[in-house]
Amino acid sequence: MLSKKTIEKLRDLQTPFYFYDLDVLGSTCETVRQGAEKSGYSVHYAVKANANPRILNIISSYGFGADCVTYNEIESAIKAGFSTSKIVFAGVGKTDKDIEAALRSGILCFNCESIEEIEVIDSIAARMCNIAPIALRINPYIEAHTHKYITTAMPESKFGINTWELEEVTDRLSSLKHLSLKGIHFHIGSQITKMSVFRSLCTRINELQDWFAARNANLEIINLGGGLGIDYTNPEKAPRFEDYFSLVNEFINLRPGQTIHIEPGRSLVGQCGTLISKVLFIKKGKNTTFAIIDAGMTDLIRPALYQARHKIENLTSKGSINHYDVVGPVCESADSFAKYIELPETKRGDIIAIRSAGAYGESMASRYNLRDLPRAVFSDEI
């Protein structure tokens, strides 16, 4: 909850901008650090969630690794202080240039998603007289019970190696001399709030562990990916890290020499960020009252892309409650943050806060309509 003093300072700043509460970020990172150390896990922050340089610097200071999907992300992570030995490189479409650069950097491993990708990495490693460490991202066919655009583990997903391909993959690996199989990797989706989904993943991992053990595969890394959700209706509520760690500890059967790796992104940064905007106009429709604000889908695309719902607050009005459609200025009908929500009587100049926007907000911003990118303001700067 923003204090009155903070709100007074924010209202004098040029909007829209992202406001990051560093106390929330620090508390979240410390909770994950303690839980991971207690459980013996390795943590790799998913850089795609928020690549703001200062956010990256803070997260790296907790000793976490990074989960990256481009070499630009790897480079940003290294600049922010992440150790290359703790960086994993994921993504279905790694370019040859990115693979070469990642090999030169000495990352922990490539999370591989297809047979052809494995063959290409081997050929590049051979050309460079190198050995590429890899993990196989396996599609476990688990329903994540989340939005279809962020569900990644079903049979027709572009992500992951299908289980019926594993025999072919392991046979092929035996003839590829410039690869080292380090482990297996999973990522079943994002914004997962049902712990039963992660329990199903643990069961599937145990089954696959047996499959690999029967083929004398020595796996060191068991990477569960990310996906733990946050409560968008209650920005003050922390993610369920304790429940998550307890469940994984109980239901995954590790073998000697193995370590569990996780890749939290949203759950680390989601609740620390708020998109601050200002009301430009109030427009009356036949059955609707529009609050037109200066932030748009170019600043926070999640509602337009995923039909996501964020808690929206009027920080500067205490009037009687009315209903509003909160919309942005972009020339698209999809540029809408919420429909028919309750807000105190809202007028031009009021400050609007769109909460839980620390993940996939600033990192997905664009310059459509040649709009300026939103800047970042940190709690220790005001």
N, C-alpha and C positions, 0 to 999 in steps of 0.2 A: 504494500500500500504506500503510495507516494505521500510524503508529508506536505503540510500546507506551505512550509518554507520552500520545499523543492518545487511545488507547483507554481509558486510566485516567480521563481527564477526561470522556470521553463516557459512561462507565458511571454517572456520578453525576447525569446530566441526566435530566429527565422525558421518557420516550419515548411515542409515536414522534415522530421529527423528521427533517428533511432536513439532512444535513451536506454543506456545499459546500466543496471544496478550492479555494481561490482561486488557488493556484499552478498547478494544472492548468488552471483556466479562463483565467488570464493567458497561460500558455504556448500554449494552443490558439488564443486570439485573435491572439497575436503571429504564430504560424505562418500563419494565414489572412491577416492584414494584409500580411505580407511577400510571400506568394505572389500576392495580389491586386494589390499595387502593382507587382510585377515584371511581371505579365501585363497590367496596365492594366484590371483588372476593378473594377466597383462591387459592394460587398457589402451586402446587406440582411438583417439578422438576423430570422428568423421568430419573432416574439414569442410565438406560440402554444406554442412548445416550452417556454418558461419565462418567466413574466412577473414573477418576483420583483423588486421595485423595485431591490434592490441589484445583482442580476445584470444588470438592464437598464442601470444606471448604469455598471457596469464595461465592458460590451460597447460602450456608446456612446462611451466614452473612447478607443476604438481608431479612431474616425472612421467607423464603419460606419453604414449606413442601417438602416431597419426595414421588414419585410414584415408588414403587419397585415391582419386579417380582420374587425375591428369598429372603430367609432370609439373605443370604450373602449380598445382596444389602441393606437390612434393617440395618444390623449390621454396614456396611460401612457408611451409612447415619447417624446413631447415633454417631459413632466415629467422624464424620465430623461436628457435632453440630446441626443436624436436630432434632427438638423435636419429640418424639415418638407420641405425640398427633396430629402431622401434617403429619404422615406417612400413606399412603394407600398401601395396598398389593393386587396387581393384578396378572394376569396370569392364564392360563387354567389348569395348572398342579401343583398346590401347594402340596407339600408332607406333610404327617402327621407331620413329624419333624419340618418343616417350620411353619406349622399352630400352633403347640404347642408353639414354640419359639416366634412367633408373638403375640400370646395371652398373654404370660408372659410379653412381652415388653410393652403392653398397647397401641397399635397403634390405629389410628383413626377409620379405618374400613378395612374389607376385601371386595374387589370388586369381587363378585361371578359370575361364568360363566356357571354353570350347576346345575341342581337339585341335582345330586348326591354330588357335591361339598358342596352344602348347608347342606345336611344331614350329611356329614362327619364332617364339621366344628361344627355343633350342637353336635354331639356325642363326639367330642374331648373336646368341651367347658363343656359339662356335666361331663365328667370324671375329668376335672380340677376344677369343681365347679365354673365356670366362665360364663359370658354372652358375646358372640361374636357379636360385631357391624358389620353389613354387608350392602353393597349396591349391587343392582342387575345390572350387566352389561347386557344391553339389545341390541340386534341386530336390528338396525332401518332400515336396507335394503336401504341404501343410497350409491349411486355410488360415490366414492371419486375421480375418474378421476386421478388415480395415478398408479404406477406399480402394477401388480397383486400380487406380493409378499408382498406388504405393504398396500393392500386393505383388510379391516377386517370386513366389515359390510354387506356382501352379504349373501343370504340364506344358502349357503353351506360352509360358513366360520366356522372354528373350534372355533372361538371366540364368546362369548356372548350367552345370552338366547334368544331364538326366541319368537316373540310376541305371537305365538299360544300356547306357553307353560306357559304364564303368569297366566292364571287361575289356572293351576295345581300348579304353584309355590306358589301363594298366599294362596291357600287352604292348601298346605303342611306347609307353614310357621305358620299357625294358630295352628299347633300341635307340633311345635318345640319350646321348652321352654327355650332353652339356646342361642337364637339368638335375636338380636334387629335390625329390619330393619331401617336403617338410611337414605337411599336414593336410587337414581338410577344413573347409570354410563353408559357412551357411549365412544366408540373410533372407528371412522369410517375409519381410515387409517393414513398414514404418507405422508409428503411432499405434502400437499394439498395447491395449489396456487389459486384456484378459490373460492372467497368468497361466491358464490352462493351455494357451497356445505355446508358451515356452516349455511347458511340461511335455507336450507332444513332440516338440523339437528334441528335447533331451532323450526321449524314448527312441526317436528315429536315429539320433546320433549313436546311441548304444548299439543299435542293430547294424549300422554301417561300420562301427568299430569292429564288430565281430567279423564282418565281411572282409575288411582289410587285414585283420589279424590272421585269418585263414589263408591269406596270400602272402604272409610274412612281410607285410608293409610296416615299416617302422615310422610311425607318425608321432611327431613331437608337438605339433600345434593343433589344438581343437578350437577353432574360431567360430563362435556362435553368431558373429555379426552384431547388429544393433537391433533397433526397433522398439525399445521400451518407450511408451507414450507418456504424455503429460496431460494434466487436467486443464483444458482450455476454458472451462467454465469457472475455475477457481485458480487464478494466477498465483495465489499465495501458497498453494499446496505443492509440496515437493513430490517428485516422482517416487515410485515404489521401489527404490533401490534395495532396501533390506529384504523385501519379499522376493525380489528377483534373485539376489545372491543366495538366499536360503534355499530357494527352489532348485537352482542349478546345482548347488552343493549336494542336495539330497538325491537328485535324480540322474545326474551324469556319472557314469562309471569310467573314471580315468585309469589308464595303465601307467606303469612305471615310466618316468621320464617325460610325461606329457604335461602340458600347461594349457589351461583355458584362456582364450583371448576373447575380448569383447570390444565392440566398436560403437560406443554411445555417441550420438551427435545431438539430436533434438533434446534428449533428456538432460544433457549437460548445460545447454545454453538457452533453451526455449523460454524459461520463466524469467530470465534476467533482462529480457529486451521488451521495450514498449515503443510502438510507433506513435509519435506525437504529431498531431495535425491541428489545423485551425478551421473553423467553419467559415466558408466563403459566403454562402447564401442559404436561405430557407425558401423552399419552393413548394407551393401548395398544388397538389394534384386533385383529381376528383375524389379519390378515396385514400390518398396517400399524402403525407408530408415528407418532403425530401430535405435532409440535411446534407448539403453539398460541401465536402471538405477538400482541403488542398492536397491531401494524400490520395494516391490512386493505385490501381493495379500495377503500375510500374514500380511502386514502392513496396507493395505487399501483394503478391499475386495469388497466394494460397486460396482466398475465398473464390476467386474467379476460376482457378485451375482445379481445385479439389472440393469446391463447395464447403470450404472450411469455415468454422464459426469461431471467432475470437470474442472475448468479452470486451465490450466497448463502454467507455465511461466518459461523461462530460465532467471535466475537472473544475470548471469555473462557474457552474450554475447549480443553484439549489432550489429552483422553481418547482412548480407542480409537474407531475409526471405526464408526459405525452408519448405518443408512438411516432417513430420516425423510420424511414428508409435512409440508411447512411451510405452515401455514394460518393465516388470520386469524380475528378474532372476529365478523365481520359475519354476519348471519343469511341467508346465501346459500351454497349449495354451491359456487358458482363462486369463492368467496373463498379461493383457494388460490394460493400462490406457486410451489410446486414439488412434485413427487411423487417419492418414492423416491430422494432425493439423499443423497450421503455427507456426513456432518458428524461432527466429534468428539462423543463422548458428551455429549448435551445435556440440560440440567436447568433447572428453574424459576430465573429470574433471569439466565440467560445473555444476553449482548448479541449480537443478530443484525444483520448488515449485508447489505442488498440493494443490490448495486453497480450502476453505470451507470444511475442513476435520475435524472440531472439533467434529462432531457428527458421531457416528457409524464408527469411524476410529480406534483409540486406543482401544476402548472397545471391538471391534470385532477381534483384532489382534490374530494371532495364531503362533505356532512354527512349522508348517508344513515345511518339509525338514530340521528340527532342526535349523531353522533360529532363530537368537536372536529377542526378542521382541523389538519394537522401544521404545526408551526412550522419556521423555518429557523435553523440554526446555522452560522456561518461559521468557517473555519479560523483566522482572525486574532482570534477572540473567545475562544478557549479556551487 
